[in-house]
């Protein structure tokens, strides 16, 4: 499983309308269309290069007012979607108002001159099953939305007015400044953001890279007020200057013709006139980093409460934005992604220095840089210079091997195959966001899908130029050291309150890096497994998966080729735990160690296959070990033959086992890897789900080598496989006979016989509390003021009717909770009202994370919001309720867009031991039988949330609120703060659990 390298390029489900209704809609629309397409626009229309498996039609043009438009006709689209990318980002922030571009993004959605109510757009989206989001990068701001097609025309008009005449209401300014500040406070503990921001702030002040992009209360509120600046006036002026039509790119997609889509775009955006003074994208003569500026060649040390890391920044690499057809960085990222023998990763693991590498590339008008990030082991923390030395030794080996046309050609072939058979976005929402991001890069229309993806021009010298630019003297190093005492650090980054030290690297150290060599390192091999057999099988089951075999401990299912036709296969496997395997924490720890050990010992043997479009994953859950294989199926058996035997008998040394135990302990101790609300969720699970244990118990067990050692691990494996049940599902480009052969291969490799019985299977047991349960804990992230509150209302084990009702509740509650708790009360940036399933138990949840109010106060406001939602449901008009039903019907009728989605629909039932494959059809039948009254869902809502009903609450108290954590039990609630296994066991004594059952009728 390739979980250790992430190549990041920073370029900062549903009802089909009936043919009758569609024809009527098209007829009405065509009557309104102008009789003549804009001549200038028609002559400038361009088709877009696309994958051979992409059925969509892409047509792009520029309107008379300068607006660039991409229309995408998709006859399989479940929804419509639209987005605007603006060629303005944080680089354009005024120096005295850093974060203004981000603030504009927040304010823009809150009304316009034509539609002044701040909730008009969100209410319209809510009724028509839509959602919206936005992000601000250094050079762009992207706003994206989706909506059911009945709401498209009006929704697009509301959206367009944000760019034509935004309201920027003064009444919303303070709330949104605090929302931006809350977003920033959420980010402050994140190590990645802290290091990233620190490196940016060291850029030249004559270059925009140094700016603080997010903004906070000080940069948008306090300081402007002290400087006599009117933030609203400055925002209006900034928007008027920068949000001109020539800076905008519109993307619109739907199950409509491109002419219809262009017509809708004209109706909504033609009122936006071309500006006489739209500023061109600025250029910057002063580089962000240089020896003259004195901001390269430094060793920087920062502290952390988490795990050690090492960052290498190369801020003086050649710009590659205009060389997108050559992809000069691709050879480097491919070389660093080589995990086989002779590669850097293999040697770092062998030396127990670093378990993962990430490569990040940033290319903008302000400059280009490459960052290499290493997570470190305890030994790596003590020897960070050795990690850097081996990195340069590997670069030396790669340079010595040269960049030859043959290797580049293989990469070119692989990229073409991956492009042509790429996984589709699972929703129109995701698709329009990715398209808007691509359009924002400003490449020619025909290249917007292929830019930075395909290698159109082989240029070995450009690739070698990048390799040659990575030299020690043009580098900065950031060492994230848990042992660094930042109290004595002389430097401070003010926005993240990050104290650090910085000093030039010594000549001796630079020479050590410059002369680094290692006989263990060599250039990566050419790609050997680029897929060439792309033929499709025609075999596939009908009416759901078919059983291949069901004997003893083995059950195999096959569905083969279904709706998603790709030369890719998928094998899902569950090795079910016996119930006694997870009664104690040791079983969970050993299962987790097993997954880590497999990732490590299989990394090198599977590297060449994984580099060429195959992958596997191994995960431990409460009821079993889950293994999945996916990708181009040509070499799928080769991957199975390597991985499956290791699952039963992994080959490892004592040193490797100990290294994985120590790394597991380090990872579990790193509380900064998760947000506060995620810690609160873990605490809630510890109390409410059997077999879930507190983080401190994990730390204690992992730290005890007398319990967790190789001998105990091997004994665990023997016991596990003596009882494990094997369940399989074969999907995609795998014929029935081939699936039977794979089943035999897997059985023999695991030595699991279908002639013997397994143990009593483990299940997910969920608490059914006798009274309200409240979990109260401290935020484990030191100094983090954010608190988190989760209210969980159990609805129960649901039949088909219940699932429909709960789904409809989910369609209604999200926006009201957000408006009341986030927009009105400003409780935090993370606010959700949603439905979920804990095991087989349906739940309604409210989640809030923020620093404004302590959890007890948040709970009271959330309870008030629950009452308000009751009123919203009871007063909802029949037409609004019908719209929600239509939204759900769209989801239930939606066909899977990806093989993964297709597999999940079957696997979710198979892995739980049921055959409810037609549950979506049954839900749709029940939905169609419902009237237009909200009474049935109101009754469910009130029954679940009534005050006398037992519920569960998790409260995590931010830094400074520990004194509020303790609370005594009462007649109506049970309270727990100590989540140790013994304490939880006593707390839950006498409590009941929901039965493990699924209702398919």
PyMOL commands that set and color helices and strands:
alter all, ss='L'
color gray80, all
select helices_A, chain A and resi 19-32+39-44+90-92+95-97+100-108+120-127+149-164+170-188+191-201+208-210+217-226+231-242+245-247+258-269+321-323+330-336+344-350+378-382+384-401+405-420+428-440+445-447+460-469+472-474+486-488+507-514+579-582+585-603+607-610+633-648+654-669+671-673+676-688+695-702+710-723+736-750+800-824+855-875+878-893+899-910+919-929+935-945+962-964+981-987
alter helices_A, ss='H'
color red, helices_A
select strands_A, chain A and resi 7-10+46-47+57-62+68-73+80-86+131-136+141-147+248-254+298-303+309-314+356-364+367-375+476-481+491-493+498-504+546-551+554-560+568-576+614-620+624-632+725-732+767-768+772-778+787-797+830-838+841-850+952-957+973-976+992-993
alter strands_A, ss='S'
color yellow, strands_A
deselect
rebuild
show_as cartoon
